[in-house]
């Protein structure tokens, strides 16, 4: 039945939508709304309950299959189920649910919108599209890509990095200052201050990038990348609080694009503008203003 799947889809979408409102609600008001039993907060709690219940059911099914040697899955949940720490202890069902929820919450929409933007940018730039298609044909020749193919698809990887430069899924991220400092601009920072950094602004800074509003994947050729400052391209942040899913996200975007570009032709429908008209909602997720309208036709 599709009913449980529909319910989970409702829960995932509701979770994201309600969080968007929670982000802009001052904390004292949020506490008051919680005490008053605001409908949106009840929806949020229900969404979490639905996701948790469904996921715990899947975890328990998979754990039972693993115990009886009947599991043939090769995926992230399987890896988490079989993982142990130094003492040999494995993750509890509750810990597994929290890990899977983090991955779903942080990696679902961000990866989807980045992949869509990548397909659009490749389609909107014929010379880029030709190079990508030639690379895919030479490396894959129509077969599905695997993890081992990634290093043999450097130009498609460069295209993905260029999309993340122009359209980072998370354009602003906070960091807490560990000690006093003075920024190059002259702004004084005290220990404990929260400083917001913008990967979006970095990616479009003309002091760092030549013709920053031009889509040019050659910025990420091995030679060009070697000449970049290590903090010049920051779609995933940096340091000990860097996005845990950075490698997984880049791999997912490139492999999904490789599969789709081999099976379908993409043609932009609205006028070919050099940039995707985009807005960022208060959750700071990339949102194409008018969607990404493309004609998709199966390849022969």
C-alpha positions in Angstrom: 0.0 0.0 0.0 1.2 3.5 -0.7 -0.6 4.9 2.4 2.4 4.5 4.8 4.7 6.0 2.2 2.3 9.0 1.7 2.3 9.4 5.5 6.1 9.4 5.7 6.3 11.9 2.8 3.8 14.1 4.6 5.9 13.9 7.8 9.2 14.8 6.0 7.6 17.8 4.2 5.8 19.0 7.3 8.9 18.7 9.4 10.8 21.0 7.0 8.0 23.5 6.6 7.3 23.9 10.3 11.0 24.2 11.1 11.1 27.1 8.7 8.6 29.0 10.9 10.4 27.9 14.1 13.7 29.4 12.9 12.2 32.9 12.7 10.2 32.8 15.9 11.8 34.5 18.9 12.5 32.0 21.7 10.2 33.6 24.4 7.3 33.5 21.9 8.2 29.9 20.9 8.0 28.9 24.5 4.6 30.6 24.9 3.3 28.9 21.7 4.5 25.6 23.1 2.6 26.1 26.3 -0.5 27.1 24.4 -0.2 24.0 22.2 0.2 25.8 18.9 -1.1 23.7 16.0 2.1 24.0 14.0 4.2 22.6 17.0 1.7 19.8 17.4 2.1 19.1 13.6 5.9 19.1 14.1 5.6 16.6 17.0 3.3 14.4 14.9 5.7 14.5 12.0 8.6 13.3 14.2 6.4 10.6 15.7 5.4 9.3 12.2 9.0 9.3 10.9 10.3 7.7 14.1 7.7 5.0 14.1 8.2 4.1 10.4 12.0 4.1 10.7 12.1 2.1 13.9 9.9 -0.5 12.1 12.3 -0.7 9.2 15.3 -0.9 11.6 13.7 -3.8 13.5 12.9 -5.7 10.3 16.4 -5.3 9.0 18.0 -6.2 12.4 15.9 -9.4 12.4 16.9 -10.3 8.8 20.5 -9.7 9.7 20.2 -12.0 12.7 18.9 -14.8 10.6 21.4 -14.2 7.8 18.6 -13.3 5.3 19.7 -9.7 4.7 21.0 -8.9 1.2 21.0 -5.1 1.5 24.1 -3.1 0.7 23.2 0.4 1.9 23.8 3.0 4.6 21.4 1.4 7.1 23.1 -1.9 6.7 26.5 -0.3 7.4 25.1 1.4 10.5 23.5 -1.9 11.7 26.8 -3.8 11.4 29.0 -1.0 12.8 30.6 -1.4 16.2 32.7 0.9 18.4 36.2 0.1 19.9 34.5 -1.9 22.7 32.5 -4.0 20.2 29.1 -2.3 21.0 26.7 -1.7 18.2 24.2 1.2 17.9 20.9 0.9 19.6 17.6 1.2 17.6 17.1 4.7 19.0 20.7 5.8 18.0 20.1 4.4 14.5 16.8 6.3 14.2 18.6 9.5 15.2 21.4 8.9 12.7 19.0 8.1 9.8 16.8 11.1 10.7 19.9 13.4 10.6 20.8 12.1 7.2 17.2 12.4 5.9 16.8 15.9 7.4 20.1 17.4 6.3 20.7 15.4 3.1 17.3 15.0 1.4 16.3 18.4 0.0 19.8 19.8 -0.2 21.0 17.0 -2.4 17.9 17.0 -4.5 18.0 20.8 -5.2 21.8 20.7 -6.0 21.3 17.8 -8.4 18.4 19.7 -10.1 20.6 22.8 -10.4 23.4 20.8 -11.8 21.2 19.2 -14.5 19.9 22.7 -15.4 23.3 24.3 -15.6 24.7 21.5 -17.8 21.6 21.8 -20.1 21.8 25.6 -20.3 25.5 25.5 -21.5 25.8 23.5 -24.7 29.6 23.4 -24.7 29.6 22.1 -21.1 26.9 19.6 -22.0 29.0 18.2 -24.9 32.0 17.7 -22.7 29.9 16.0 -20.0 28.3 13.7 -22.5 31.6 12.8 -24.1 33.1 12.0 -20.6 30.1 9.8 -19.7 30.2 8.0 -23.0 34.0 7.4 -22.7 33.9 6.2 -19.1 30.5 4.5 -18.8 29.4 3.7 -22.3 25.8 3.4 -21.1 26.2 1.3 -18.0 25.2 2.5 -14.5 28.0 4.4 -12.7 29.5 3.0 -9.5 31.6 4.6 -6.7 34.8 3.5 -8.5 33.8 5.5 -11.5 33.8 8.9 -9.7 37.6 9.6 -10.1 37.2 8.9 -13.8 34.5 11.6 -14.1 36.6 14.7 -13.3 34.7 17.1 -15.5 31.2 16.1 -14.1 32.7 16.5 -10.6 34.0 20.0 -11.6 30.5 20.9 -12.9 29.0 19.8 -9.5 31.5 21.9 -7.6 30.8 24.9 -9.8 27.1 24.6 -9.1 27.8 24.4 -5.4 29.9 27.6 -5.7 27.1 29.6 -7.3 24.2 27.9 -5.6 25.3 26.5 -2.2 22.4 24.5 -0.6 23.2 26.1 2.7 24.4 29.7 2.0 25.1 30.9 5.5 26.4 29.0 8.6 27.2 30.2 12.1 30.4 29.6 14.1 31.2 30.6 17.7 34.4 32.6 18.2 36.8 30.8 20.6 38.8 33.9 21.4 38.9 37.7 20.7 39.9 38.7 17.1 39.6 41.5 14.7 38.4 40.8 11.1 40.2 42.3 8.1 37.3 44.7 7.8 38.1 46.1 11.3 35.2 44.5 13.1 36.1 43.3 16.6 35.0 39.8 17.6 34.7 38.8 21.3 35.1 35.3 22.6 31.7 33.6 22.5 30.3 35.8 19.7 28.4 33.9 17.0 29.8 34.9 13.5 27.8 34.1 10.4 29.8 33.2 7.3 28.4 33.1 3.9 29.5 30.5 1.4 27.1 32.2 -1.1 29.0 35.5 -0.8 32.4 33.8 -0.9 31.4 31.9 -4.1 30.4 35.2 -5.8 33.2 37.4 -4.6 35.1 39.0 -7.5 38.3 39.3 -5.4 38.4 35.5 -5.3 36.8 34.4 -8.6 37.3 35.8 -12.1 33.9 36.6 -13.6 32.2 35.1 -10.6 28.7 35.0 -12.2 29.8 32.9 -15.1 29.3 29.2 -15.0 32.7 27.8 -15.7 33.6 24.2 -14.4 37.2 24.7 -15.4 37.6 26.6 -12.2 37.8 23.2 -10.6 40.3 21.5 -12.9 43.0 19.9 -10.8 45.5 22.7 -11.7 43.0 25.5 -10.9 41.9 23.9 -7.7 45.4 23.5 -6.5 45.9 27.3 -6.8 42.8 28.1 -4.7 42.8 29.1 -1.0 41.7 26.2 1.1 38.7 28.2 2.4 37.8 29.8 -0.9 35.1 27.2 -1.7 33.0 26.4 1.4 29.6 24.8 0.5 30.1 22.4 3.4 31.9 24.7 5.9 35.3 23.7 7.2 37.1 22.6 10.4 35.8 20.3 13.1 32.2 21.4 12.5 32.3 20.8 8.8 29.3 19.0 7.3 29.6 15.3 8.1 27.9 14.4 4.8 30.2 16.4 2.5 31.7 13.4 0.7 28.4 11.5 0.7 26.6 14.5 -0.8 29.2 15.2 -3.6 29.2 11.5 -4.5 25.4 11.3 -4.5 25.0 14.4 -6.7 27.6 13.3 -9.3 26.3 9.7 -9.5 22.6 10.7 -9.7 23.5 13.2 -12.5 25.5 10.6 -14.3 22.6 8.2 -14.3 20.0 10.8 -15.4 22.2 12.4 -18.1 22.7 9.0 -19.7 19.0 8.2 -19.8 17.5 11.6 -20.6 18.0 14.8 -22.5 17.3 18.0 -20.5 16.3 21.3 -22.3 15.6 24.5 -20.2 12.1 25.8 -20.9 12.3 29.4 -19.7 14.6 31.9 -21.3 18.2 30.9 -21.0 19.5 33.3 -18.3 23.1 33.1 -17.3 22.0 32.6 -13.6 19.2 30.6 -12.1 16.8 33.1 -10.5 17.0 31.9 -6.9 15.8 32.8 -3.4 16.7 31.4 -0.1 13.9 30.7 2.4 14.4 31.3 6.1 15.7 27.7 6.6 18.5 28.9 4.3 17.9 26.3 1.7 18.4 27.1 -2.0 15.0 27.6 -3.8 14.8 28.4 -7.5 12.3 31.3 -7.7 10.3 29.8 -10.6 11.4 26.2 -10.2 13.7 24.6 -12.7 11.5 24.1 -15.7 13.1 21.7 -18.2 11.8 19.5 -21.0 13.0 15.9 -20.3 13.0 13.4 -23.1 14.2 9.8 -22.9 17.4 9.1 -24.9 17.1 6.5 -27.7 
